[in-house]
């Protein structure tokens, strides 16, 4: 079985991190100022987000930039504390 592409891996990580935060695609898209269909394309690995957007996602999702590139859930650095906005 082939390894997923970098774009697909980033998409899987976005979806996982969003799910950990119990956010819908629409909620994350609004927080990022993008269309939910674009976020869907990122999550499906059809399009790669810019580095600056990944930085913004890390802030919104309260996680490390490394969380987007480290394969496997064991590599997550995400803080599971909920911070009020």
Residue pairs with C-beta under 8 A, 6 or more apart in sequence:
4 12
4 45
5 45
6 48
7 45
7 46
7 47
7 48
8 45
9 45
9 69
9 71
10 42
10 45
10 48
10 49
10 54
10 68
10 69
11 42
11 43
11 44
11 45
11 46
12 43
12 45
13 67
13 68
13 69
13 70
14 39
14 42
14 43
14 49
14 57
14 68
15 43
16 73
16 76
17 57
17 61
17 63
17 67
17 68
17 76
17 78
18 25
18 28
18 43
18 61
20 61
20 76
20 78
20 80
21 61
21 62
23 31
23 61
25 36
25 39
25 40
25 43
26 36
28 39
28 57
28 60
28 61
29 35
29 36
29 38
29 39
31 60
32 39
32 53
32 56
32 57
32 60
34 53
38 47
41 47
42 48
42 49
49 57
54 65
54 68
55 65
57 68
58 64
58 65
58 67
58 68
61 78
62 78
62 79
62 81
62 83
63 76
63 77
63 78
63 79
64 77
64 78
66 75
66 77
67 75
67 76
67 77
67 78
70 76
70 77
